[in-house]
Amino acid sequence: MPNQLNLDGVVPRGELTLTRDEHPEERKARLKNEYRAAIIKDCQDVAVFAALYLFLVIMVLVCLYENLFASAVSPETQRWSQSILAAILSGTVSFLVGKKVGAK
């Protein structure tokens, strides 16, 4: 476009930053709020992990009971519990191997 004017050589490139002075008490309050939010987030993560872990342990125990100790369980139910148990155990092994490989 011939109507554009190139000012690269005339006006030097600069940098514009906008900062606000933060009062020490405001900073302290902001950091305290951020710390509390981080603690709450960590507690939520731990609670979700604990609930999922508890569910996983219960599923493994139920599957092991149906496969090893329950004699009145139908063969169809035993196959289902074996499949679930195999999936849980293979997922656990994959998770542990992935953590070992990822840690290197």
N, C-alpha and C positions, 0 to 999 in steps of 0.2 A: 504494500500500500504506500503510495507516494506521499500521503498526507501525514504520515507519522514522523515525529521528530525524535531523533536519537540524542538523549542527554547523558549517555554514559560517560563521555569524555568531559562534560562540563560540570556535572554534579557528582562529587565523590560518593561512593557507596558508604553507607553508615549502618549503624545498628541502633534500634530503638528498644529500650527496656523500660517497663513500667514497674516500679516497686512501691510498696507501701511500708512505711515505718510501722512496726508492730510494737505496741507497748509491752513491756515485760510481763505485766499481769495478764494481758490478753494471750500472749504466747504461752504462758504457764497454763491457762485455762484450756487453750486449744490442744496442747500436748496431753493434758490430763484426759480430755474427751477422746482424743485419738487412742490413748492407751486403754481406756475403758472399752472402746469399740473393738479394739484388737483382742482384748481379754474375752469379751462376749463372743466374738467370732471363733476364737480358739475353743471355747467351751461348747459351742454349737457343733463344731467339727468333731470334737471328742465324743459328744453325745451320739451323733449320727454313727460314728465308727463303732462305738460300744454296742449300739442297738443292732447294727448289721452283723457284728461279730457274734453277738448272742444268738441271733437268728441262725447264723451259719453253724454254730456249735449245736444248737437244738436240731437242726436238719441232719447233721452228721449222726447225732445220737439216735434219732428216730430211724434213719436208714440202717445203721448198724444193728439196732434192735430188731428191725423187721427181717434183716438178712440172717442174723446169727441166732437169735433166741426165740422168735415168734414162730410157732409151729402151725398155727391156724391161718397163716397168711397165704392168700392164693398166689400161684406162680406169676400171674400177671402183676400183682402188687410187688412181688420180689424183684421182677425185672425193672419196674419203674424205680424202685428204691436203689437198685444197683446202678441204673443210669444216672440218677441224681447224685449218688455218692461218687461215681466216677467223674462226673462233671465238676463237683466241688473239689475233689482231690487234685484233678488235673489243673484246675484254676489256681489252687493254692501253690502247687509246684511251679507253675508258670510265673506266679507273682514272686515267689522267693527267688527263682532263677533270674527273673528280670531285675530284681533289686540288687542281686550280686553282680550282674553284668553292668547295670547302670552305675554302680558305685565305683567302678574302676576308672 
